[in-house]
């Protein structure tokens, strides 16, 4: 069997603070190379984007990270990696018969509810950039403390084996990376924009200073900002500048 790019080594922990922290530690110290997967049944201090927490009931869901080396995998930029990971999760949910959408910058939504989140972290060691990709997927959890969240089991009305789902995801990712890494940034941007949640719909945005504005999402810029039309004007916004 050919050694897969991602998942040739899987470290399965029963409990950890955060798989991203654990992956960063073993990647920094060269205990693992690129493409190692760290999977945990219990994540006690899961981290989300912009210093939020990621809560996941023990043994119910998938919480894992993988170590990445974008140069080695011929991925042009972290932005491209972001889009590739979001698109790979999009493909996973499609594969199991759901209708996913990508909520900018990188949440996966099903029926207007969040089912998966991505936390990509990058650090340098000498000349080499090392990257950790952390993914949380709600699999069998039935209730959530936050509004607008769902799981595969809620949507499909059946329970899933988390490990089988991880294997399916890794097989999709291992097929997509060699293909997507040959695409130009503009092509990835187009593929990503096509799957944007609420694109072209009239929606209400809340700005940082709590103003409510009507507008619509047009797409993303090449460097990953969200392009929105607000009060007839097209502007680009950074992560955290608007809520919707
Ligand atoms: C987000 O939606 O804000 C991103 C959530 C990312 C959660 C995953 S779970 C596995 C990995 N370890 C973490 O601490 N966070 C990521």
Boltz pocket constraint, residues with backbone or C-beta under 6 A from the ligand:
constraints:
  - pocket:
      binder: B
      contacts: [[A, 17], [A, 18], [A, 19], [A, 20], [A, 21], [A, 43], [A, 45], [A, 46], [A, 47], [A, 48], [A, 49], [A, 50], [A, 52], [A, 53], [A, 54], [A, 62], [A, 63], [A, 64], [A, 65], [A, 106], [A, 107], [A, 116], [A, 117], [A, 118], [A, 119], [A, 134], [A, 135], [A, 136], [A, 137]]
      max_distance: 6.0
